[in-house]
Structure formats: structure tokens, C-alpha cells
């Protein structure tokens, strides 16, 4: 499944910056912690605060993860 990881404000759950886009079959859940590597910088630690699944035409599945920077 296609996954898009966005930074988000913890109180409003609004999408802000796209942190990463990748393919995964993992079932992400609220509270999961991830480390995002970004071009030579120190990995960014985030906590998933919302998981949104979208079912497209033909049954394609896309996931949006909203995450709070730690």
C-alpha cells in the first residue's frame, strides 16, 4: 500500500509538511514511533497521531499518517 507520512499539529490534526512517501504492508497504529532519515541530517523521530485509509476505484488502498515531531 502507498503510505504518505505528514507532520501534524497534535491539537488540530491538520496536515503540514510531507515527511516521506513509501510502500508498506505494515498496519500502522496511533502511538507508533518512527525515525525518518532526511538527507544527511539526524533522523527525525515522530509519533503517529492519526491513520487515514482511502479506498480508490478498483480497490486501490492509500494510507495517510499524521505524526507529531518529538
C-alpha positions as CSV (number, residue, x, y, z in Angstrom):
1,X,0.0,0.0,0.0
2,X,1.1,3.5,-0.7
3,X,1.8,5.5,2.5
4,X,2.3,9.2,2.9
5,X,3.7,10.5,6.3
6,X,2.9,14.1,7.2
7,X,3.9,16.2,10.2
8,X,0.9,17.5,12.0
9,X,-0.1,19.7,14.9
10,X,-1.1,17.4,17.8
11,X,-4.1,19.5,18.7
12,X,-5.7,20.2,15.3
13,X,-4.6,17.0,13.4
14,X,-4.1,19.2,10.2
15,X,-1.5,18.0,7.6
16,X,1.6,20.2,7.4
17,X,4.8,19.1,5.8
18,X,5.2,15.8,3.8
19,X,7.9,13.9,5.6
20,X,8.1,10.8,3.5
21,X,6.3,8.7,0.9
22,X,6.8,4.9,0.7
23,X,5.3,1.5,0.1
24,X,4.5,-0.7,3.1
25,X,2.1,-3.6,4.2
26,X,2.6,-2.7,7.9
27,X,-0.6,-1.8,9.7
28,X,0.3,1.5,11.3
29,X,-1.5,2.4,14.5
30,X,-1.9,5.5,16.7
31,X,1.1,5.7,19.0
32,X,3.7,4.1,16.7
33,X,7.0,5.8,16.7
34,X,9.1,6.2,13.5
35,X,12.5,7.6,12.7
36,X,12.6,9.4,9.4
37,X,16.0,9.8,7.7
38,X,16.3,13.1,5.7
39,X,19.4,13.7,3.6
40,X,22.3,13.5,5.9
41,X,20.5,15.2,8.9
42,X,20.0,13.5,12.2
43,X,16.9,11.2,11.9
44,X,13.6,12.8,12.9
45,X,11.6,11.0,15.5
46,X,7.8,11.2,15.1
47,X,4.8,9.6,16.8
48,X,1.7,8.6,14.7
49,X,-1.4,10.5,16.0
50,X,-3.8,9.6,13.2
51,X,-4.1,7.0,10.5
52,X,-6.4,7.7,7.5
53,X,-7.1,5.0,4.9
54,X,-8.5,5.8,1.4
55,X,-10.0,3.2,-0.9
56,X,-9.8,4.2,-4.5
57,X,-11.6,3.0,-7.6
58,X,-10.7,-0.6,-8.4
59,X,-9.8,-1.3,-4.7
60,X,-6.5,0.5,-4.5
61,X,-5.6,1.4,-0.9
62,X,-3.7,4.5,0.2
63,X,-2.8,5.5,3.7
64,X,-2.0,8.9,5.2
65,X,-0.2,9.1,8.5
66,X,-0.3,12.2,10.6
67,X,2.6,12.4,13.0
68,X,3.8,14.7,15.8
69,X,7.5,15.6,15.8
70,X,9.2,14.5,19.0
